[in-house]
């Protein structure tokens, strides 16, 4: 099974959007951790990290926690709620995602975003298996 996790990690890192963020990821059963180093290129006009970066880290961690439990297809985010609690101006964002519920057709996962040891946001999402096969075409190799 751990080969599945490493393939998911490679798939994630190969996504073109991640050329912008240069994230790190670690996936285990029902869990995922995403790290993104803070840079000024992620700031909004008030000189703090834009909420889109918070969302990306939280959604990615929850998404890959969910996809860790699905070994044949790509999961899709159906909905995601984010709660912002603190601004970030430096350091590294670390999103820790975990699956909290799973049925045959729906996975619910949550994630908490930290800057150092300080919680700065949290979110939860619903994910469903898609018809998109996990394959080398997606970078799953």
N, C-alpha and C positions, 0 to 999 in steps of 0.2 A: 504494500500500500504506500510506503513512503516514496516509492518511485513516482507515484501519482502526484504527491506533493511537490517534488522537485520539478516535474514537468509543468505543473501549474505555475511555479515560481519562474521558470524560464519563459513561459507564455506571457506572464505579466510583464516581465522585464523587456520582452521583445516588442511590446505594443508601442507604436510610434508616439503616442501622447507622453510616454514616460521619458522620452528624450528631453522634454521640457523640465520634468521634476527630478530626474535621476534618483528615484526611490530605491529603497532596499525592502525586501520582503522575506518573511519566514512563515511557512505554512505547516501546520500539524492537523491532526484529526479534530475537526470542528473549531479550529482556531487559526488566526492569522495575525501577524504583526507587520505593519507598514511604517517605514521611517522616511521622512523627507526633511532634508536640511533646509532651514529657513534662509532665504535670500531676498534682497530688495526687489528682485524681479517679480516677487509674489505679493508686493505691497499694494494697497489701495492708496487713495490720496491722503489719508490720515496717517500714513507711515506704519501700518500694521498689516499682517497677513490677511489677504482677501478671503472671505468666507468660502469661495470656490475651492480653495486649497484645503480648508478644513473638510469640506464635503468630500473631496476626492480621497483624502486619506481615510476618512471614516467609512465611506462606501466601499473602497477597495478592501479594507480589512474585513468588513462584514461579508462582502461578496465572496472573497476567497475562503473565509471560514465556511461559508455555505457550500461553495464549489468543492471544498475538500471532501465533502460527503457524497458528491455525485461524480462518479468515475467515468461516465460515458458521454455526457453532454455538458455544454456550457450553460451556466445558469444565467438568468436575467433578473435585473432589479425591477421589481414591480412598483415599489414605493420606498421612500426613505425620508425619515424625519431627522432634522438636526437641531440641537440646542447649543447655542454659542454661549460660553460663560466668561471667557477672558480673552483679551487681545494678545497677540504674539508679535514680537519684533525681532527676536533672535533665537538661536538655539536649533534644536531639532524637534520636529513634530513626530510623535510616536502614537500610532493608532493601534489599539489592541481589540481585535474582533473575536466574537465567539457566537456559536449557534446556541440559541435558547429554546427553540422548538422546531420539530421536523415532522411533517406528515408526508404522505405519498406524493402530494402535489405542491406543497408549500414549505419553505424554510424561513424561519424568522431568526435574524441575527442582530446583535447589537455591537457597538464599538464605542470605546472611550478614547479620546484624544488627549495626549499629555504633551507638555513642553517641560522637559526635565521630569520632576516629580509632581508637577502641578497639572491638575485636570483643566483643560481649556474648552472642551466641547464633548458632546456625546451624541449618539444617534442610533437609530434602529431601522431595520428595513425588512421587507418581504421579498423573497427570491423564489423563482420557479425554474425547474429544469426546462430547457428549450429543446428544439429539434436540431440545434447546431452541434454536430459531433465534435468532440475533442479530437483534434488531429494535428499533424505537423503543419498543415495549412494555417492554423491559428498560432503556431509557435509552440504547440504542445508536443515537445519531444525531449 
